[in-house]
Amino acid sequence: MEVGSLPVELWRVILAYLPLPDLGRCCQVCRAWRELILSLDNTRWRQLCLGCPECRHPNWPSQPHLEPPSWREALKQHAMATRTWTQNGPELQSSACLLFFRRRKDRRVWHVGSGCEFETLRGALGVVGPYDRVVLHPGVYEEQAEVVLKVPVELVGLGRLGEVALLVSMEQQCPTARLCNLVFMPPWFSTVVYKTSWGHVQLDNCNFEGAQLQIRGPGTCQARFCSFSQGSSAHLLGVVLSLLDSCDFSGSDTASVTVEGPPVSERNWACKHLAALARTFPSCGVSGSNNSPPRGHLVGSTGGHHPSGANVKKEQVSIEDRQRRTGVEAVCQGTVIEDCWNDGECSEGEEENQDGGGTNNIKNPFTLDYKIPCEHHGLSHLLKPRPDGSLPLASSPDPPSVTPELLTFQQELDRDPEAQMLAASTLGCILRRCLFREGKGGMHLSNYGQARLEGNVFRGLNYAVRCIQNSTIVMLRNEVCECRASGVFLRLSAQGLIADNNIHSNGEAGLDIRKGANPIIVCNKIHSGLRSGVVVLGNGKGSIRSNQIYNNKEAGVYILFSGNPVVSGNHIFQGQAAGIAINENGRGMITENVIKENQWGGVDIRRGGDPILRNNYICYGYSDGVVVGERGRGLIEGNHVYCNKGCGVWVMSSSLPQLLGNYITHNCMYGLAVFCRKDPENTEAREGNWPGQDGIGADGGSGERRGVEGEGREGQENLNEEGELFAWESDLDSEDERHSARRSISVALVESNCMNYNGAVGLYVKSSEPLNVFANLVNSNHGTGIAVLQSSQLTRLVTNCILGNDRGGVTVEKDCRVELRGNGIYKNSSHGVSFSGNGQIVENDVVGNHGYGIQVSGTADIKVLRNRVQPAQGCGIAVLGPVKGVVHDNLLFQGHPGNKKTLLHLDPGNESCVVRNNSVLRHNNSCTSAPPWILENPPPRPLASSPSGLSSSQYPSRLGISMTTRISATVESGCHSGSMFCSIL
């Protein structure tokens, strides 16, 4: 018979009447017939699959509305699974012909029920032979004592599920058994309805109501399409391998599934078959929540260092795009500082320009190029165009435009052998495609237990997974949502792999890691939580990589109480608080993350927090990029901090950070702001409840900082959940090896950073703590390069390059203690140095600034020694007022030939300042196009290597922190009304 003799549609109608065995025979006729039979997937195969009384919809219970990829494949998987219980016995391999006779048994069928051979289950089980089938007719069967299964047997309920109910407690003492289409309810004397300690039991399409299933190793269990309701649970003790597939767990009083103890060494016959069956399952995914992560722009650096091993996604970002994303002008100018200091005020030199005294109004009869070349200073390599013509980060007027992409799960496995081994493991309890809902707990692992969870849904529980006491869990492609507490708890040296899950909308943290737990957490979506995304505390560890963590109400990652994770390669964005918060002596290695669009600081470090923050992209935040709060520490190195509405980095309150090699650019306010409070005894202020917090700045900067402090207290209040007792002071790990490699410092250190194109001052200091500022490039900011408004202890500005800022180069206010040594201060739009404090200005090159070269005023006690100064206009060195000190051995070059100002000016009434041994070089009248002078011996500062004898830990720091007055910083119109105000008291 040819297939082509009839239309295909008609053949499909005919074949729809064939039973399953006949369809199988038709497949073996020829290739054309096979293809025809396979084409019936959505018709006949679907009918056969849904009509099978022993199974349910292939995607039940979590996604019954979704059709499987193939109904025929689903039916095949079901048929293979239902035969597992019969595959015990010796392997017959001596002759192929013996396979024909293998396992052919004369199986009898026994009927139990009213009017049948047996009226009780116990009576039927007393006469059954091996592998017989016992068919229970509709009814309720109750036994007053425990029933023992001594031979392999199959118990099948007749009719629809729910029509056969057993109120019995069974103990299996045989190698194998199968139970199908039954409802188990606990008898009066025990809640355990079925238990086995060495055999294998197969459960298909059964319901457990208020009952417990107990499996003890080396016993095994395979449960498919079963319901556990009304407080039912499965308890597995020391199991080597058990498989729970497509089961529904609801209404549990404790954990729905408990796995306790390590897998026993002994194996029963079913282990190899269950392992093979587990490997045949197709990779299953969970659609999970419809809250897919927003397709935010991932913007980063156009050049410079990119994290090793990271993919880089290029995206061109226009200025208009950046304005639209941040809701503010791309460049915010006119930042106003209280205490009578206004970064927007005109300097004296600029007023002279406006009055006609500047070079723009002087007709230059000379062709002389009077400017001393200073481009080849020690940091010039950061400004030179690259061979391809593109601009480096330090000189690019546009914000960066690329960031690392997330690694895929497979890429993470390829580079992590431990994760690869865990992903392939099949020991312990395997849960696939199960639904856990409306109960206390999902799964509980303890005492070296092992479990693998794949494609499950945990919804509406107190917690989804709790893994403690050296247990190991593998979670792949699960959905964990709407838990009243945290979604996943890991405690007491628990470990495992948590990958590719959708964890969202939980009442507490998505993942909670404590007490030495050390999991691998990769490629998850952790979002929309009512508190933090991931919390690591109490010596918790873990490797948190390549996750999307977004839209959480508190910190995306929160590290405290000596938590010490590795947080690498994640995208942490659109959080309603900080991106990452490190508090209460938290530590951690935080590298190569993209942290953006968070409402508070991108990274917030305080109260003993001491992380390593390296090579991250911290951008487009609605507040500051990095906040180092009270007693914060840490190594902050090689990060890209840009396009934040507040400051790039905000340092305050007895903190002791090391900022090394960061790019702090295009932030709307200061590049780096260093603030302190003055009253360390003011506990109210220290706790974040500052006076005047409801004022103009309360909704922004102070609100952000107050919220982080509050988050620490709230988290602390919740640390005792579930009765856990902890005393972190007596249970802290010793400092690990990564801290021993750090430079030991006793003074906050700012070294080798680039601070440019920020909306206000590049480096703003108002502190009573010592500060070391070495070898930084501060250029093209819209305010002063460096402004020191308060510094009762010594601030050292050494070997920096302050270049091309829209206001002055360096401003030092009254009563500040500052040392300027070895800096290059070039081409700023106002005075090169305006100094009213006490200290030293030694061996600096101050060239090409539009105001005075060095202006010293007030009652300062100052030493101005061995500087090289060439103003574009105005005085080279001007000593105004009753200044004390010495000005000697300086070399002054004439600037514009039309400049009529004296190069060295001392107020006539000043008798307390000693001026001596200064050299003044002026132009001659010969016309030449070559510049008459160059800077040599040494070349233009800063020099390529720091001067000898400079120690970053020379001055000790104090715990006391100061700040006397309220400082509020606002930005011009167009800025976000809340986050643009930073208030510190």
Order of alpha helices (4+ residues) and beta strands (2+ residues): alpha-alpha-alpha-alpha-alpha-beta-alpha-beta-beta-beta-beta-beta-beta-beta-beta-beta-beta-beta-beta-beta-beta-beta-beta-beta-beta-alpha-beta-alpha-beta-beta-alpha-beta-alpha-alpha-beta-beta-beta-beta-beta-beta-beta-beta-beta-beta-beta-beta-beta-beta-beta-beta-beta-beta-beta-beta-beta-beta-beta-beta-beta-beta-beta-beta-beta-beta-beta-beta-beta-alpha-alpha-alpha-beta-beta-beta-beta-beta-beta-beta-beta-beta-beta-beta-beta-beta-beta-beta-beta-beta-beta-beta-beta-beta-beta-beta-beta-beta
